[in-house]
Amino acid sequence: MRRTLVALLILFLTALAPAQAGAADNGEWSVRPADSAITPRAAFHLPARPGATLSDRAVVTNTTAGKLTFRLYIADAYNTERDGGLAVRGLKESQHDVGSWGKPERDVVTVPARSSVMVGITLRIPRDASPGDHVGALVAVDERVQPGAGSHIGVQRGVGARIYLRVDGPQRPSLSVEDVRFTARSPQIPWSGSSTSTVSYTLHNTGNVKLDPRVSLHVGGVFLGGPDERRLENIPAELLPGQKVRLSESWSGAPFAGWGDVTVTATADKARGTGSDGFIRVPWLLAGILVLLLTAGLLVRHRRRRAARAPLSTGSE
């Protein structure tokens, strides 16, 4: 029996201006919100209140030379543990948030070659929906099963247009940095080459709104090598409420000797969080040199003390 792996893709599209708005597109088909009377939309952005019913429309476009049939569904979005990228739950997975609130008017749609089909969607917001941001996607999964890497694996591809709902109520941006780990890897001979270390930490959105985090680190203490501050780059573009991701970044030229603390600081909007890890690092050659210097100093001090205690000799004529 062939197993099917459903590979779903949400393209990260940000409309900075109306001309830049576009669809979630994999080159063969796309899903996007129907254009409003004012401007094109790259994603569904909808205000909501508990108990409300929302209606909107989506456009599914087939750019291939043959007709395509898609399964449509609405899914919860989440941040992946691997890199914090945005992903959605599969068609057969349980949906607990936006995915359980919404439904397209048709579960299956066939789109002729080089054509588009309009599909309505309905979202029913529960009366007990929590305030803040809720993120999901309208997903179109190709019914064709493509051969995968293994002989018993098939792959179905999907494309999703993101859905952003902001439920009425207090907005509480909050962010924490947890479990910071600084792993120093130093050249055995000081200044003989660059030291590549690793900084890892968990970024946790503890509030109820999505965040665009910025992360930096600061080194305090007494140390050799490396700048005392730097900006970290491998950060998710969006961190959804309640989500936490484990991130790691290599650091070429990090401090290779000394002791102190590495502090990671994350900021986003009105939220800020910090976490630290202490370190003590002494390369073996430097440690050997310090031991030799300390030993030599002790020997010199010992000889001086012995010389000071020795009796003075006097001569007679």
N, C-alpha and C positions, 0 to 999 in steps of 0.2 A: 504493500500500500504506500502510495506516495504521500510524503508529508509536504505541507505547503507553508512556506515562510512568507508572511506579508510584510513587505518593506514599504513603510510609509514615509513620505517626505513633506515637510512644511518648509517652503522657501521663505527666507527671512527678507522681507520687503518693507522698506520704510519710505513712505511718501513724503519727501521734503517739499515738494511742490506738485500741483496737479499733473504736470507733464511727466513726472517720474512715477506716478502710480502705475502698478501693473498687477498681473495675475500671478498666482502660484502656478508655476509652469515647469514641466519637465522636458519640454521640447516636442512632445506628442499631444498632450492635452493639458488643459488648465482649468482652474476653478477660481472664480473671483466674485465679489459682490456685484450685483447689478448697479450700474452707475446711478448716482442720485441726480436730481435736477440741477445741482450746483457744481459738483466736482466728481471725477472718478475716485474710486476707493480701492485700496490695496487689501483691506481687511474690514471685517464687520466691527464697528465701534458703536456700542449701543448702551445708553443709560437704562437702568432698570430699577424697578421698585418691587419689593416682595409682593407676590400675588399677581403681578402683571403678566399679560400675554403679549409677546412681541412677534411681529411678522416681518419678513424681509424676503429678498429674492437673490438668487445666485445664477451665474452664467457658467455652464460647462461647455468648453470649446474643444473640438477635435480637429487637430491640424494635420492628421495623417490622410493617406489616400484611400483608406477603407473605413467602414463604420466601426465604432467601438461601443461596447456595453460596459457600464459602470455600476457598481454597488455604491450607493450613497448612504452616509451615516454621519452623525455628529458625535465628536469624541472629546474627552477630556485631554487637555495638554499638560505636560509636566517637563521638568528639566532632567536630562539624563544624568546619571551618576558619573559617567565617564568624563564628560567635558562640559556639562551644563547646557548643552544645546537643547533646543526646544523639540519635543517629540509628542506624539499622540498615542493614545491607547488603541489597540487593534479592534477590528470589527467584532471579534468573539470575546473580547475582554469585558469585564464589568466596568460600567461607567458610573461615576459617583457624583459628578458635578455638572458642568455644562452638557456633557454627553448624555446625562440622564434627563436633562431639562428640555432638550430640543429634538426635533425630528424633521427631515425633509418631507415634502408632500409626496415624493416618489422614492421608494427604496432602490429601484433599478431604473436606469435611463439609458437608452440607446441613442447615440449621437452620430448622424451621417458624416461621411467624409467631408472635411473642411467646412464644418458647420458648427453652430452653437445651439444649445437648448437652455431655456430659462426654467429654473426650478424654484419653487417657493419653500421657505423654511419657517417653522414656528418654534418659539422658545417660550415655555411656561415657567416663570420664576416661582419657586415655592414660597409660601408665606413665611417660612422660617429661614429663608436664605440669609446667610451671614453678610453683613456689609462689606464693601470693598470689591476688589477685582476678582473676576472668575474668567478663566481663559480656556478656550477649546478650539475646535476647527470643524468645518464642514469638509468631509473627506470623500473623494471619488476614487474608488479602487477598481482598476482594470480587471475584468473577469477572466482574462487570459492568464494562464499559468505559464511563465517562462522557465526554461531550464536553468537550474542553479549550478553551483560549483560541484555538487555531488550528484551521483546518478539517481538518488532517491529524494532529492530536494527540488522543489519548485518554488518560484518566486512570483508573487503578485505585487505590482507596484501601485502606489497611491499618491495622490497629491491633495493637499488640504489648504483651504483658505481660512486664516485664523479668525476667531470670534473673541472679541474683548467685551465683557459685560462688567459694568460698574454698578453694583447694587447700592442703593441709597443707604446712608448711615455714616457713622464716624469713620474717617480714614486714618489709619494708624501705621505710618511707615516705621519699620523697625528692622534692624540688621545686626547680626552677631557674627564674630569670627571665632571659631572653635578649633581646638586640638591643633595648634600650630606646631610644626616640626621643622627644625633647621638641621639638615644633615650636611656637615662640612666634609668636603673631600679636598685635601691639600697636597701640594707637591712635597715630597719628602725633603727636598732641599729648598729652603726658603728662597723666593725670587727666581727659581730656576724655570718656572713656567706658570701658566694661569691655573688658578684653582676653580674647579667647577663643582659647586655645591647645589643642594636642592632645598627649596622651601615648599612645604606642603601645608594645607590648612583646609578647614571646612567653612564654606560660606553659607549662612543660614538666614533666609528671609523669615523673620519671626513676626512680621506685621501682616496686614491684610490688603496691601496694594503691591503691584508689581514694581520692581526696582531695576534701575540701570546702574549697577555698582561700578565704582572705581576703587582700585586697591593699590596701596603702596606699602613699602616696608622701611623700617628705620632700625639701625644697629646702634646700640648704646653700650658703653663699657670701654675697656682698653683692648685694642686689637691692632693687628697689622694687615695691610692689604684691603682692597675693596673700598668703594664709596660707602658712606654711612646711610645713604638713602637711595631708593630706586622705585620706579613705577612698575607694577606687575601687569603683564599684557594678556595672559590667557584667561580672560574673564568672560562669563556668559553675557551676551548682549541684554538679556532679560532674565531676571530671577523672579519666579512666580511666588505668590504668597504661600508660606508653609514649606517651600522647597529648600533642600539643602544639597550642596554639591561639594565633592572632595576635589580640590584643585592642587596641582603641583607644577612648579616651574623651576627649570635649571637656572643657576646663577653663576655665570663665568666671571671670575675675578672677585669672588666673595672673600671676606676676611679669612686668612688661613692660620692665624695664630692670635691668641689672646683669650679674653673672657668677657662676657656681657650678655645682652639680651637682643633677640631679633623680635621686633614688634610689627605685626601686620595690622594695618588700619584700612577698613572698608567704609566708604561713604556713598550715599545715594540720596538725592533730594534732602529731606530733613533727618535722615537716618545715619547712624554712625556706630561702628563696632570695632573693637580691637582685641587682639590676642597675642601672647608672647611665648617665646621659648628661650631658655637660657642655654649658653654654650661655654665650654672650656676646650680650647684647642691649642696643643703644643706639638708641632712636628718633631719627629724623633731626633733629627739632626740638631734642631734648635734646642731640644731638651738636653741632648748630649753636651752641647756647647755650654749651656747654662750650668749643668752639673760640673763640668770641668772648671768653669770660672769660679763657681762656688767652692769647689775643692781647693783650687789654687788660693783663693782668698783665705780659707780656713788655715791652710798651711802657712801662709805668710803671717797671719795673725798669731798662730802658735809659735812660730820662730821668734817673732818679736817679743812675745811674752817670756819665752825662755831666755832671750838675751837680756831682758830687763831684770830677770831674777838672778842672773849669774853674778857672783861677787867680783868686785873690781880688784885687779892685781896691782900691787905696789912694788917698786924696786928700791934697794938701799945701796949707798955708795961705800 
